[in-house]
């Protein structure tokens, strides 16, 4: 199954270098394939959130991955949402 996870940062918050380093390790974990992940930018070009598309065997596995997010653990998100993702093109 594929999932899309979207997190929106709290106003005025961004990740420091330590969190960004942890994100690199998080995205390179070998257990769940993550074909796409990146920053969401607002109209001024500031990071407003993150989005990630990934494969997991079921929703509980997807939720377990999300729970390990360095952004989430650092309390940077105002809100975040996990959705099952059905790719209709490609």
Secondary structure, DSSP 8 states (H G I E B T S, - for coil): -EEEEEEEE-TT----HHHHHHHHHHHT-SSS---EEEEEE-TTS-EEEEEEEEE-SSHHHHHHHHHT-HHHHTT-EEEEEEEEE-----
